[in-house]
Amino acid sequence: MSKKLNVKVNGNEYEVEVGDLSKNPVAVTVNGKEYEVEIGGNQAASTAKLVARPGSAPVVQTAPAPAAAAAAGDNSVTAPMPGKIVEISVKAGDEVTPGQSVCSLEAMKMRNIIRASREGTIASVEVSVGDKVAFGTVLVRYA
């Protein structure tokens, strides 16, 4: 049995139809687009991972979010949105230039290239491929 809901996330309204919650993954339709949601752990404190049924994530070119970079004091590159790290392009000791790719983050079925906010040397990489990160999470630190 499915249930239809209207939900608001960050000010955006979505029409959501949730399938049988006793199954894992759960079939979910958001604004007419179908997803499978895998529910892990205990359901009260679970996290869900949306996986598009057909196709793979397109690549989107992005720069660090200005608010995130300012909050980190410009000594690091932070996640401009929540998502999953799918590629890391730098390592400690690498020299980077403004706009150079430091990693890729998959969010909402889109692959986002996260770029260096300034010139410098990478002191440390704070994430690994496969990590799920929140908005503002430090991804790399400058020396």
C-alpha positions as CSV (number, residue, x, y, z in Angstrom):
1,M,0.0,0.0,0.0
2,S,1.4,3.4,-0.9
3,K,0.8,6.8,0.8
4,K,0.8,10.2,-0.9
5,L,2.2,13.2,0.9
6,N,3.0,16.8,0.1
7,V,6.3,17.7,1.8
8,K,8.3,20.9,2.0
9,V,12.1,20.7,2.1
10,N,14.1,23.9,2.4
11,G,11.1,25.9,1.2
12,N,10.5,23.7,-1.9
13,E,7.3,21.7,-2.0
14,Y,7.2,18.1,-3.4
15,E,4.5,15.6,-4.0
16,V,5.8,12.3,-2.7
17,E,4.3,8.8,-2.9
18,V,5.9,6.3,-0.6
19,G,5.5,2.6,-1.4
20,D,5.5,-0.4,1.0
21,L,7.7,0.4,3.9
22,S,8.1,-3.3,4.8
23,K,10.3,-3.7,1.7
24,N,13.9,-2.5,1.3
25,P,14.5,-0.6,-1.0
26,V,11.2,1.3,-0.8
27,A,9.7,2.6,-4.0
28,V,9.3,6.4,-3.8
29,T,7.9,8.8,-6.4
30,V,8.8,12.5,-6.1
31,N,7.0,14.9,-8.4
32,G,6.4,12.0,-10.9
33,K,10.0,10.7,-10.9
34,E,10.6,7.2,-9.4
35,Y,13.4,6.4,-7.0
36,E,14.4,3.5,-4.8
37,V,15.2,4.4,-1.2
38,E,17.4,2.1,0.8
39,I,16.7,2.3,4.5
40,G,19.5,1.3,6.8
41,G,19.8,0.8,10.6
42,N,16.7,1.2,12.8
43,Q,14.0,3.1,11.0
44,A,13.5,5.8,13.6
45,A,17.1,7.0,13.1
46,S,17.7,5.7,9.6
47,T,19.3,7.5,6.7
48,A,18.0,7.1,3.2
49,K,20.0,6.9,0.0
50,L,18.1,7.8,-3.2
51,V,19.1,5.8,-6.2
52,A,17.8,6.7,-9.6
53,R,16.3,3.7,-11.4
54,P,17.7,4.1,-14.9
55,G,20.8,5.9,-15.9
56,S,23.8,7.4,-14.1
57,A,24.6,10.7,-12.6
58,P,25.4,13.6,-15.0
59,V,28.3,15.8,-14.2
60,V,27.7,19.4,-13.1
61,Q,30.6,21.9,-12.8
62,T,30.4,23.8,-9.5
63,A,32.6,26.1,-7.4
64,P,32.6,26.1,-3.6
65,A,29.6,27.8,-2.1
66,P,30.7,31.3,-1.0
67,A,29.0,31.0,2.4
68,A,30.7,27.7,3.1
69,A,34.1,29.0,2.1
70,A,33.7,32.1,4.3
71,A,32.5,30.0,7.2
72,A,35.7,28.0,7.0
73,G,37.9,31.0,7.0
74,D,39.1,30.3,3.5
75,N,41.6,27.8,4.9
76,S,39.7,24.9,3.6
77,V,37.2,23.8,0.9
78,T,33.8,22.7,2.2
79,A,30.9,20.9,0.9
80,P,28.4,23.3,-0.8
81,M,25.6,20.7,-0.4
82,P,25.0,17.3,1.3
83,G,26.0,14.4,-0.8
84,K,28.4,11.4,-1.3
85,I,32.1,11.7,-2.2
86,V,32.6,9.8,-5.5
87,E,36.2,11.0,-6.4
88,I,39.1,12.7,-4.8
89,S,41.5,14.6,-7.2
90,V,44.2,15.8,-4.8
91,K,46.3,14.6,-1.9
92,A,48.3,16.2,0.9
93,G,51.2,18.2,-0.5
94,D,49.6,18.9,-3.9
95,E,49.7,22.5,-5.2
96,V,46.4,23.8,-6.4
97,T,45.2,26.8,-8.3
98,P,41.8,28.6,-8.0
99,G,39.1,26.5,-9.8
100,Q,41.1,23.3,-9.9
101,S,39.1,20.2,-9.1
102,V,39.7,18.8,-5.6
103,C,36.9,16.2,-5.5
104,S,33.5,15.2,-6.9
105,L,30.4,15.0,-4.8
106,E,27.2,13.2,-6.0
107,A,24.0,14.9,-4.8
108,M,20.5,14.4,-6.2
109,K,21.8,12.2,-9.0
110,M,24.2,14.8,-10.2
111,R,27.9,14.7,-10.0
112,N,29.3,18.0,-8.8
113,I,33.0,19.0,-9.3
114,I,34.2,20.7,-6.1
115,R,37.0,23.2,-6.9
116,A,39.8,24.9,-5.0
117,S,38.7,28.3,-3.7
118,R,42.3,29.7,-3.9
119,E,45.9,29.0,-4.7
120,G,47.8,27.0,-2.1
121,T,49.2,23.6,-0.9
122,I,46.8,20.9,0.3
123,A,47.6,20.1,3.9
124,S,45.1,17.3,4.3
125,V,42.2,15.6,2.7
126,E,39.5,15.2,5.3
127,V,37.1,12.8,3.4
128,S,37.3,9.4,1.6
129,V,35.5,8.1,-1.5
130,G,32.1,6.8,-0.4
131,D,31.8,9.2,2.6
132,K,28.4,10.9,3.0
133,V,28.9,14.6,3.9
134,A,26.7,17.4,5.1
135,F,26.6,21.0,3.9
136,G,29.7,22.8,5.2
137,T,31.7,19.6,5.9
138,V,35.5,20.3,5.4
139,L,36.7,18.3,2.4
140,V,40.3,19.5,2.2
141,R,42.4,21.9,4.2
142,Y,45.1,24.3,2.9
143,A,48.6,24.4,4.5
